Amino acid sequence: MRPRIVALVAGGAFALAATLTAFTMLVGSWAPQNGVRTTGVAAVGGPFTLTDETGRQVTEAELLGRPSVIFFGFTYCPDVCPTTLYEMSNLMERLGPKADRMNWVFVSVDWERDGPEEMRAYLQAFDERIRGFTGTKEQIDAITSAYKVFYERVPTGEGEGDYTINHTASVFLMDGKGGFVGTLGYGEDADTMLAKLERLAAGG
């Protein structure tokens, strides 16, 4: 497997922290009322066309009918992405059969380096039920715009074409109709995240 970039540049790390703070303020905490999440923010989610880790085209229609847990990142990510995917894998194990009632998706924002083959190899380290979606720059820009996801490429100075990517680190929770219901925050308490996922699974 290709070597991974081992550190984020200082300016990039600051930008990521600022983005996470802003996103947390935008989304707010999980506080369902009569089973409905109300935020007062613009709709999150929408149509997309991407390619999964097998090379097959997928759209938003494939996720409907079951709740979805969606995380945006990239395979060269040195810390946030592998940490989040390991946490997701552990939560899936704790959920037991409930985890089978949901879609688990990792969307790469690295349209240049992450194709189906790279996604398939990378996801072997995590729960096998996590699917990997990727696409062209235009396709990634479309889905990140729909989900209000921030991402930006940051040159590392290690050579021509070398870069890392700052990106939103929250995990998106969507209901079976494709409606946004909340997030899992990076570094959030595992029991709190589990409780959110149990409510998501119960809500359908």
C-alpha positions, 0 to 999 in steps of 0.5 A: 500500500502506498505510504501515507502522509504522516502529519498535517501542516500547522496552518492546515490543522488550525483550519480544520479545528476552526471548521469543526468548531463552526460545524458544531455550532451550526448543527447543534447537539442531538436533541430529538423531539417526538422522534424528530430532529430540528435544527433550523439550518439548511437541509443536509443531504441530497442527490449524488452519483458516485462509484463504490469500492467495487467500481459500481455506480451508486446514487442516493436512492441506494441508501433509502429505506434504511438509516445511514451513517456517512463519514467524509475523509480520504485514505491518506489521512494520518489520524482523523479518518482511521481513528473515526473508522475504527470508532465506527467499527467498534460501535458497529460491534457494540450495536450487534444486529442493529448495525445490519439495519443501517448503511455505513459509508465512507466517502473520499474527498480525494478524487485524485488519489482515491479510486475504487481499488484504493478504497477497497484496500483501505477499508479492509482494516475496518468493519467489512460492512463499511462501504467506500464511495468515490468519484470525480472532482465534480461528483465530490464537489456536488455531494460535499455541497449537498452535505455542507461538508468543508474540504480543501487541499493543502500542499505539504511542501514535500514534492510536486503534487504532494498534499493533505486535505483538511475536511469536516470530521463529523459523521452524518446521521441520516434517516431512512428517507434521506433526512438529516438527524444529527452527527457524531462528533470527532472525539465524542464520548463512545457511549453518547455516540452509541446512544445516538446510533441506537436511536437512529436504528430504532427510528428507521 
